[in-house]
């Protein structure tokens, strides 16, 4: 251009900002200062481009103060978001907000969204309350930010319900982005997935890929089978899944009994041309490993054209689930060394899950007193995972039944409840659930009869029920019966009744379990694998156990 006026410079600054080219945007803005005083729109554009560069942003802010453009609402709104996205944080953004002589709806939304970005959910809710009480009309962007804030709040379920009432009253519940944000909030706060599904259905044909993905994500962890049903419904609507949706569906597949669902989703990945997507490949590695096929995980890993850190971590985790982690390999000393170097060498403060791992490592090595001492020194309250790790260790080593009883009493005193044991197995494309005692299954009589026959045959091979594991004060004969009907034993008996089914293909029986397998069931499965001449794979809450010819892949550390 032979001549460049203020509009030309501003348009170029704005264009670079909109395309995320912050360096070029800042360079052009500096060049502009030689010829023209920037407009409020140029200031707003360059400030929005400086969100990740605290130094540049402060320089522009200083110039805005010097030229009095900081009083412009567009500039103030941009400064709020810039500071929230940079190291300035919520406090500096709040200073800008309070100094504004005039605020529009974007100002309120920017500050609320800024609090959300900075993880200050309570401050966002307080500001929204002021906004509502003051009679300032909010819009869909306000509600989306507020619902996003609730996702990180442990006590936000009641607030979420109140906000839902407000969205219904104002009609915003009919806006697809508001309903989708509400579904995500309810799901993350532990609300009923049935309520999430009802909100989704009320969109009545106006759902987009984002809303479908949101409802699938809500079901993915708590009801993965339903998540796949919704995904199939999505495909019947002739809609095209994106990368994010497929990654969520693969996450749901990781919670199912076999890998065939994950492989079916993989075919959709190939069909829509996402075969080179690293995120989806990583999700597939995880799903196959969680479904018991580390070989398929390795196959996916080997075929990847490029890998990132998550790829390697996913493969390492897959191997760990199948027996290579410190606690499962008996490497207590190495695990303790890593735990100590976290804070001493790397400045990482151990969290609850780190303590749970360390208690697990010490307990499995027979160092019960050291594990209990570590629990007593924890800076936070131990949860059920920590106590269960210690309880399992007491059972494993030297039949330390009295210590196990004492720990159970301490757990009860702290209102920690042991999760009831459930197991699942897939037979004929249908997943069957078993609870200890087997009273709920429609074929319970036949299953119990088959299990009793199996117990008799295993006793001939040396099976001795570990009656010390039954903590109830009952006769030894009843303790044996109590052990016989653990959920994974019932699942095994049912599998043997259906040997020709999919779950037993490849001479392998796969069983899922929600809690750690007990010592008695572990011994039972080892002997059963030799008796039936099949590999029995049990996935418990910690890892996979591959039982074959009286040997388990965990080497009796789990």
C-alpha positions in Angstrom: 0.0 0.0 0.0 1.5 3.4 -0.9 -0.3 5.0 2.0 -1.4 3.4 5.3 -3.9 5.1 7.5 -5.1 4.3 11.0 -7.7 1.9 9.7 -5.1 0.0 7.7 -2.8 -0.4 10.7 -5.7 -1.4 13.0 -7.0 -3.9 10.5 -3.6 -5.6 10.3 -3.2 -5.7 14.1 -6.7 -7.2 14.4 -6.0 -9.8 11.7 -2.8 -11.0 13.3 -4.6 -11.2 16.7 -7.6 -13.1 15.4 -5.2 -15.7 13.9 -3.2 -16.2 17.0 0.0 -14.7 15.6 1.0 -12.7 18.7 4.6 -11.9 17.7 3.6 -10.3 14.4 0.7 -8.5 16.1 2.9 -6.9 18.7 5.5 -6.0 16.0 2.9 -4.3 13.8 1.5 -2.5 16.8 4.9 -1.1 17.7 5.4 0.1 14.1 2.0 1.7 14.2 3.1 3.9 17.1 5.6 5.8 14.9 2.8 7.1 12.6 -0.5 7.0 14.6 -1.9 6.9 18.0 -3.7 3.5 18.3 -7.4 3.4 18.6 -9.2 1.5 21.4 -9.8 -1.3 18.9 -6.1 -1.6 18.2 -5.4 -1.7 21.9 -8.0 -4.4 22.5 -6.7 -6.5 19.6 -3.0 -6.4 20.7 -3.9 -7.0 24.4 -6.0 -10.1 23.4 -2.9 -11.4 21.5 -0.7 -10.9 24.6 -2.6 -13.4 26.7 0.4 -15.7 27.1 3.1 -13.0 27.2 2.9 -11.2 30.5 5.8 -8.8 29.6 4.2 -7.6 26.4 0.8 -7.3 28.0 2.1 -5.1 30.8 3.9 -2.8 28.3 0.6 -2.3 26.3 -1.3 -1.8 29.6 1.2 0.9 30.6 0.7 2.7 27.3 -3.0 2.5 27.6 -2.8 4.1 31.1 -0.5 6.8 29.7 -2.9 7.6 26.8 -6.0 7.2 29.0 -7.3 4.4 26.8 -7.6 2.2 29.8 -11.0 3.9 30.5 -12.4 2.4 27.3 -14.6 -0.5 28.0 -13.2 -2.6 25.1 -9.7 -2.1 26.4 -10.7 -2.9 30.0 -12.4 -6.1 28.9 -9.4 -7.2 27.0 -7.1 -6.5 29.9 -9.2 -8.6 32.3 -8.9 -11.7 30.1 -5.2 -11.0 29.4 -4.3 -11.0 33.1 -6.4 -14.0 33.8 -4.6 -16.0 31.1 -1.1 -14.8 32.2 0.8 -14.9 35.5 -0.9 -11.8 36.7 -3.9 -13.9 37.7 -7.3 -13.0 39.1 -6.2 -10.3 41.5 -4.7 -8.0 38.8 -7.7 -8.7 36.5 -10.0 -7.7 39.4 -8.0 -4.5 39.9 -8.7 -3.6 36.2 -12.3 -4.5 36.6 -12.8 -2.4 39.7 -11.1 0.6 38.1 -13.4 0.6 35.1 -15.7 3.7 35.1 -18.3 1.9 32.9 -18.9 -1.8 32.5 -21.1 -3.6 29.9 -22.2 -7.2 29.9 -18.9 -8.3 28.3 -17.1 -6.8 31.3 -19.1 -8.9 33.7 -18.7 -12.0 31.5 -15.0 -11.4 31.1 -14.4 -11.2 34.8 -16.6 -14.2 35.6 -14.8 -16.2 32.8 -11.5 -14.9 34.1 -12.2 -16.3 37.6 -13.2 -19.6 36.0 -9.9 -19.7 34.0 -7.9 -19.0 37.3 -9.8 -21.7 39.2 -11.6 -19.1 41.5 -15.0 -20.6 41.2 -16.4 -19.2 44.4 -15.4 -15.6 43.4 -17.1 -16.2 40.0 -20.3 -17.3 41.8 -20.2 -14.2 44.1 -19.9 -11.9 41.1 -22.7 -13.6 39.3 -24.9 -13.2 42.4 -24.1 -9.5 42.5 -24.9 -9.3 38.8 -28.3 -11.0 39.3 -29.2 -9.1 42.5 -28.3 -5.8 40.7 -30.7 -6.5 37.9 -28.0 -6.8 35.3 -29.2 -9.1 32.5 -27.0 -12.1 31.9 -26.7 -14.1 28.7 -25.8 -17.6 27.6 -22.0 -16.9 27.8 -22.5 -15.9 31.5 -24.2 -19.2 32.3 -21.7 -21.3 30.4 -18.8 -19.8 32.4 -20.7 -20.3 35.7 -21.5 -24.0 35.0 -17.8 -24.5 34.0 -16.8 -23.0 37.4 -19.0 -25.6 39.2 -17.2 -28.5 37.6 -14.2 -28.0 39.9 -16.2 -27.5 43.1 -16.8 -30.4 45.4 -20.0 -28.9 47.0 -21.5 -27.5 43.8 -24.3 -29.9 43.2 -27.0 -27.9 45.1 -25.8 -24.7 43.4 -26.0 -26.5 40.1 -29.6 -27.4 40.8 -30.5 -23.8 41.7 -28.9 -22.5 38.5 -30.8 -25.1 36.5 -34.0 -23.6 37.9 -32.9 -20.2 36.9 -32.1 -21.3 33.3 -35.5 -22.9 33.0 -37.2 -19.7 34.4 -35.3 -17.5 31.9 -35.6 -19.9 29.0 -31.8 -20.3 28.5 -32.2 -24.0 29.1 -33.3 -24.2 25.5 -29.9 -22.9 24.3 -27.8 -25.8 23.3 -24.5 -24.5 24.7 -26.2 -23.8 28.1 -27.8 -27.3 28.3 -24.5 -28.9 27.3 -22.6 -27.0 30.0 -25.3 -28.0 32.5 -24.9 -31.7 31.6 -21.1 -31.5 32.1 -21.5 -29.8 35.4 -24.0 -32.3 36.8 -21.9 -35.2 35.6 -18.6 -33.9 37.1 -20.3 -33.2 40.4 -21.6 -36.7 40.7 -25.2 -36.0 39.8 -27.5 -38.6 38.4 -26.7 -39.5 34.8 -30.4 -40.0 34.2 -30.9 -36.3 35.0 -28.1 -35.5 32.5 -29.8 -37.6 29.8 -33.2 -36.0 30.4 -31.7 -32.5 29.9 -30.0 -33.8 26.7 -33.3 -35.2 25.4 -35.1 -31.9 26.1 -33.0 -30.3 23.3 -35.4 -32.2 21.1 -33.5 -32.7 17.9 -31.3 -29.6 18.2 -28.3 -31.5 19.6 -24.9 -30.9 17.9 -21.7 -32.9 18.1 -20.6 -31.1 21.3 -23.9 -31.9 23.1 -23.7 -35.6 21.9 -20.1 -35.7 23.1 -21.1 -34.2 26.5 -23.8 -36.9 27.2 -21.5 -39.7 26.1 -18.8 -38.4 28.4 -21.4 -38.3 31.3 -22.0 -42.0 30.8 -18.5 -43.1 29.9 -17.3 -43.8 33.4 -20.5 -44.7 35.2 -22.3 -46.7 32.5 -20.0 -47.4 29.6 -22.4 -49.7 28.0 -25.0 -46.9 27.8 -22.4 -44.6 26.4 -21.9 -46.9 23.5 -25.7 -47.2 23.0 -25.8 -43.4 22.7 -22.9 -43.4 20.3 -24.7 -45.9 18.0 -27.7 -43.6 18.2 -25.6 -40.7 17.2 -24.3 -42.6 14.1 -27.9 -43.6 13.2 -28.6 -39.8 13.0 -26.1 -39.8 10.1 -23.8 -37.4 12.1 -20.1 -37.4 11.8 -18.0 -37.9 15.0 -15.0 -35.7 15.6 -11.7 -36.6 17.3 -12.9 -35.6 20.7 -16.0 -37.7 20.6 -14.1 -40.8 19.4 -11.6 -40.3 22.2 -14.5 -40.2 24.8 -16.1 -43.4 23.2 -12.7 -45.2 23.5 -12.6 -44.2 27.1 -16.0 -45.8 27.6 -14.7 -49.0 25.9 -11.9 -49.2 28.5 -14.6 -49.9 31.1 -16.0 -52.9 29.3 -15.2 -56.6 29.6 -13.6 -57.3 26.2 -11.6 -55.3 23.6 -14.0 -56.0 20.7 -15.9 -52.7 21.3 -12.7 -50.7 21.2 -11.8 -52.4 17.9 -15.2 -51.5 16.5 -14.6 -47.9 17.4 -11.2 -48.1 15.8 -12.9 -49.0 12.5 -14.9 -45.8 12.8 -11.6 -43.9 13.4 -10.2 -45.4 10.2 -13.5 -44.7 8.3 -13.4 -41.0 9.0 -9.7 -40.7 8.3 -8.3 -40.2 11.8 -5.9 -43.1 11.7 -2.9 -40.8 12.1 -4.3 -38.9 15.1 -2.0 -39.4 18.1 -4.7 -38.7 20.7 -7.0 -41.4 19.4 -4.1 -43.9 19.1 -3.2 -43.2 22.8 -6.9 -43.7 23.8 -7.0 -47.0 21.9 -3.8 -48.1 23.6 -5.4 -47.4 27.0 -8.7 -49.1 26.1 -7.1 -52.3 24.8 -4.9 -52.5 27.8 -7.8 -52.0 30.2 -9.8 -54.7 28.4 -7.0 -57.2 29.0 -5.1 -57.2 25.6 -1.7 -55.7 26.1 -0.7 -57.3 22.9 -3.2 -55.2 20.9 -2.0 -52.1 22.8 1.5 -52.9 21.7 0.3 -53.4 18.1 -1.3 -50.0 18.1 1.8 -48.4 19.6 4.1 -50.0 17.0 2.0 -48.8 14.1 2.0 -45.1 15.2 3.9 -42.9 12.8 4.7 -40.5 15.6 4.4 -40.7 19.4 4.2 -38.1 22.1 4.8 -38.4 25.9 1.3 -39.7 26.5 1.9 -42.5 24.0 4.9 -43.7 25.9 3.2 -43.3 29.3 0.1 -45.1 28.0 2.2 -48.1 26.9 4.2 -48.1 30.1 1.0 -48.0 32.1 -0.4 -50.9 30.0 2.7 -53.0 31.0 2.4 -51.9 34.6 -1.2 -53.0 34.8 0.0 -56.4 33.6 2.7 -56.8 36.2 5.7 -54.4 35.9 5.1 -51.7 38.6 7.3 -51.4 41.7 4.6 -52.6 44.1 3.6 -55.6 42.0 7.2 -56.7 41.3 8.2 -56.5 45.0 10.5 -53.6 44.6 9.7 -51.9 48.0 13.1 -50.3 48.4 13.1 -48.8 44.9 9.5 -47.5 45.4 10.4 -45.9 48.7 13.4 -44.2 47.1 11.3 -42.7 44.3 8.8 -41.5 46.9 11.5 -39.7 48.9 13.1 -38.1 45.8 9.7 -36.6 44.8 9.9 -33.9 47.4 13.6 -33.9 48.3 14.9 -33.7 44.7 12.1 -32.5 42.5 10.0 -30.3 44.9 6.8 -32.4 44.2 4.5 -32.5 47.3 3.1 -36.1 47.6 -0.7 -36.2 47.2 -3.2 -38.8 48.5 -2.7 -41.2 45.6 1.1 -41.1 46.1 0.6 -42.1 49.8 -1.8 -44.8 48.7 0.9 -46.3 46.4 3.5 -46.1 49.1 1.3 -47.8 51.7 0.6 -50.5 49.0 4.3 -51.0 48.4 5.3 -51.3 52.0 2.3 -53.5 52.9 3.0 -55.9 50.1 6.6 -56.2 51.3 5.4 -57.2 54.7 6.4 -53.9 56.3 3.0 -53.5 58.0 4.2 -51.3 60.9 6.0 -49.0 58.5 2.9 -48.7 56.3 0.7 -47.9 59.4 3.3 -45.3 60.6 3.2 -43.6 57.2 -0.6 -43.4 57.3 -0.3 -41.8 60.8 2.1 -39.2 59.4 0.0 -38.3 56.4 -0.9 -34.6 56.2 -4.4 -35.4 54.9 -7.1 -37.9 56.0 -6.5 -41.4 54.5 -9.3 -42.5 52.2 -10.7 -46.0 51.5 -8.0 -46.8 49.0 -5.3 -46.2 51.6 -7.0 -48.3 54.2 -7.9 -51.1 51.8 -4.2 -51.3 50.7 -3.2 -51.8 54.4 -6.0 -54.2 55.1 -5.1 -56.4 52.1 -1.5 -56.5 53.3 -2.5 -57.7 56.7 -4.4 -60.5 55.2 -1.6 -61.5 52.9 1.3 -61.7 55.3 1.3 -64.4 58.0 -2.5 -64.4 58.3 -2.4 -61.2 60.4 -6.1 -61.4 61.0 -6.2 -59.5 64.3 -4.5 -56.5 62.7 -6.9 -56.7 59.8 -9.8 -56.6 62.3 -8.4 -53.6 64.1 -7.9 -51.7 60.8 -11.5 -52.5 59.8 -12.7 -51.0 63.1 -10.6 -47.9 62.5 -12.0 -47.6 59.0 -15.6 -47.8 60.4 -14.7 -45.2 63.0 -13.7 -42.9 60.2 -16.8 -43.7 58.2 -14.9 -45.6 55.5 -17.0 -48.2 53.9 -15.6 -51.1 51.8 -17.1 -51.2 48.4 -19.2 -54.4 47.8 -17.5 -56.9 45.4 -19.0 -57.1 41.9 -17.7 -59.0 38.9 -18.7 -58.9 35.2 -18.3 -61.3 32.3 -19.5 -61.1 28.7 -21.4 -64.0 27.3 -23.1 -64.0 23.9 -22.8 -60.2 23.5 -24.4 -59.6 26.9 -22.5 -58.5 30.0 -23.6 -60.5 33.1 -23.1 -59.0 36.6 -22.4 -61.0 39.7 -22.5 -59.9 43.4 -21.1 -62.0 46.2 -23.7 -64.6 47.1 -25.0 -64.8 43.6 -28.6 -64.1 44.7 -29.5 -61.7 41.9 -28.6 -63.7 38.7 -31.6 -65.5 37.0 -29.5 -68.7 36.7 -28.2 -68.6 40.3 -29.2 -72.2 41.1 -27.3 -73.7 38.1 -24.3 -71.4 38.6 -24.1 -72.3 42.3 -24.3 -76.0 41.5 -21.5 -75.7 38.9 -19.4 -73.8 41.4 -19.9 -76.4 44.1 -18.8 -79.1 41.6 -15.7 -77.0 40.7 -14.8 -76.5 44.4 -14.9 -80.2 45.0 -12.6 -80.9 42.1 -10.2 -78.1 43.1 -10.0 -79.5 46.7 -8.7 -82.7 45.2 -5.9 -80.6 43.6 -5.0 -79.0 46.9 -7.4 -76.0 47.2 -7.8 -75.1 50.9 -10.3 -72.2 51.6 -8.7 -69.3 53.4 -11.3 -69.1 56.2 -9.2 -66.5 58.1 -10.2 -64.0 55.4 -13.9 -64.2 56.5 -14.0 -61.6 59.2 -17.5 -62.4 60.5 -17.7 -64.3 63.8 -19.3 -67.5 62.4 -18.5 -71.2 62.3 -15.7 -72.3 60.0 -18.1 -74.3 57.8 -20.1 -71.1 57.1 -16.9 -69.2 56.5 -16.0 -71.6 53.7 -19.4 -71.2 52.1 -19.0 -67.4 52.3 -15.8 -67.6 50.4 -17.2 -70.0 47.8 -19.7 -67.4 46.5 -17.3 -64.5 45.9 -18.4 -62.7 42.8 -15.4 -63.7 40.6 -15.9 -67.4 41.4 -19.5 -67.1 40.4 -18.4 -65.4 37.1 -15.9 -68.2 36.4 -18.6 -70.9 37.0 -20.9 -69.1 34.6 -18.2 -68.8 32.0 -17.5 -72.5 32.2 -21.2 -73.2 31.6 -20.8 -71.1 28.4 -17.4 -72.2 27.1 -18.4 -71.7 23.5 -19.3 -68.0 24.0 -17.3 -65.0 22.9 -15.9 -64.3 26.4 -14.1 -67.7 26.2 -12.7 -67.4 22.7 -9.1 -68.1 22.2 -9.1 -70.5 25.2 -9.2 -67.5 27.5 -11.8 -66.4 30.1 -11.9 -62.7 31.0 -13.5 -61.4 34.2 -13.8 -57.8 35.4 -13.9 -57.0 39.1 -14.5 -53.7 40.8 -12.2 -54.2 43.9 -9.0 -56.1 44.6 -9.1 -59.8 44.3 -8.8 -61.6 47.7 -6.1 -64.2 48.5 -8.6 -67.0 48.5 -10.0 -66.2 45.1 -6.4 -65.7 43.8 -5.5 -69.2 44.9 -8.8 -70.6 43.5 -8.1 -69.1 40.1 -4.6 -70.4 39.9 -5.7 -74.0 40.5 -8.8 -73.6 38.3 -6.6 -72.5 35.4 -4.8 -75.8 35.5 -8.0 -77.9 36.0 -9.8 -76.4 33.0 -6.6 -76.0 31.0 -7.5 -72.4 30.1 -6.0 -69.0 30.7 -8.2 -67.0 33.2 -7.7 -63.2 33.1 -9.1 -61.2 36.0 -9.0 -57.4 36.0 -9.4 -56.1 39.5 -9.2 -52.5 40.7 -5.3 -52.5 40.6 -4.2 -54.6 37.7 -4.6 -57.7 35.5 -4.0 -61.2 36.7 -3.2 -63.8 34.0 -3.8 -67.2 35.6 -2.3 -70.1 33.6 -1.1 -73.6 34.8 -1.3 -72.7 38.5 0.7 -69.5 38.0 -0.3 -65.9 38.1 1.4 -63.1 36.1 1.6 -61.0 39.3 3.9 -63.5 41.0 1.6 -63.3 44.0 2.2 -59.6 44.5 -1.0 -57.6 44.0 
